[in-house]
Amino acid sequence: MRVPLHTALAKKNESGADAMPDISENRIVPRLSADLLTRLPDTVARPTFAPRSLTTGILHLGCGAFHRAHQALLTQHAMNAAADPRWGIAAVAMTRPTVVDALRAQDNLYTTLLHDDGDARVEVVGSITETVHAPTDRIGVPARMADPNIKIVTLTVTASGYCISPVTGRLDAACDAVHHDIRCPATPVSPIGMLVRGLEAVRKRGGTPPVVISCDNLCENGRKLRGAVIDLASLRDDGLADWIARNVQFPNSVVDRIVQPGSPADLAVARNCLGGIEDHAPVSAEPFMTWTIENFDGERPRWEDAGAHFVDDVTDYELAKLRLLNASHMLLAYLGALAGYSTIAEATADPALAALARQFMLREQGPTLALPPAELRRTVDGLIRRFRNPAICHDMTRVGRNGSDKMVPRVVAAMCENIAAGRPTPGATLLIAAWIRWFTETQRPNAIMEVIDPRLESLTKSASQPDPYRRAREFLWRADIFGTLPDPDRVQRQVGDALAELAGDRVDTVVRRRLLPEFERGIE
Ligand code: CS2
């Protein structure tokens, strides 16, 4: 059921005396819990199973907002539909304990707010059976993985969490966390180290190993994850790598939903929608959602009953997702922040930036995909609508982080194909220039964006090169980020030109110079 948000906010002042927090009168504020599920207003969807009756069949690494608004919600729907209580999730927070503390205090329940056109679909999720803080967990993630009830291990640890080279796709032994796990394999800190140690325990235990599913935005995420796990296991001489290669399935999967981590406003909306019951860990997302998973053998929830798709090969979905949605997110984030916008929705409301994003998707990224023209246009129209959703506060720092790991799969691979086909690449080169500019702009007082990147130190140094063409060269010649570019001199010249323009002109002017007339006029 949908709740109009203005009503949800208005209820702030009208809900009953016990329901509203009122610290001044020392009233006890009810906190979301399994016991209170039956007291939620009828407008709030909830599990049709009793959360305490679930057993844990899924171990998930990366208990962030995305997982909670995507897989955990979908798993609830699958369990609702199939009345199969085996698929509770043990959700692991890899670094900070904040979400674990918040969820544990409310029986691991939380609210999802799916925002659309001023309405929100409100649902309390009860599929997480346990929350784990990896750095302080006494059992340890590997031992949890070896529990025979765990049939599936899933991951949302961001592309950088895989510690793989974006160019070779193999394990990057120079990554700090991997370096640690090579020295101390019994106390791994990287997801890859945890998987290797966990699979070692599974081999010792015997029986069928869990299926490992990556839910991160990487090209061939399952295959890459498998490669990284085998690379790390190969450093030992006990045959573990071969055993993993022969016995463990790592299907590729493509996920899609735009999610924002809970904000103070969400806390207020959730409290009002829940009739005054407090939730300290709500998540907000758009209603759109997809999950496309390669078929695999073994027991699993009936995710297809909840909207997931099982296919033999995800390649086409994956390329379309990464090159259209994720790449234009980067374009809007890097240029939008330079233009003074804080969120993707704000940037997409700017006519020049929206026109450039459309042109980039339709004329640059689209021709590298296997999408028929009408479907490409439908997808692009849908994406622009989704980006404009004003209720989703997708901030620039979050979208722009780890750019050096995201460049090849989302932007550069398509750019190289375009160069080889003789097609112009004005959007890609401007995107790269805007990203480079972030490294200096971020140092200004009150900068909107913060650069978070595994190669921050060396890239900040490169960004201090005053000549824009030399600066472009310093970045583009980084084979660990860009691989080998076709026609590198031309790319360097174009990125250098864009850097020079961004230093002297308004973003709007630089963008409009690259717009084809039909996009400029909005009649493409
Ligand atoms: C975003 C994604 O931060 C990013 O890189 O592009 O989180 C994006 O919102 C999701 O992939 C949408 O499915």
Residues whose N, C-alpha, C, O or C-beta is under 5 A from the ligand:
A	BS01	CS2	N217 V255 D256 R257 I258 V259 N326 H329 R398 V399
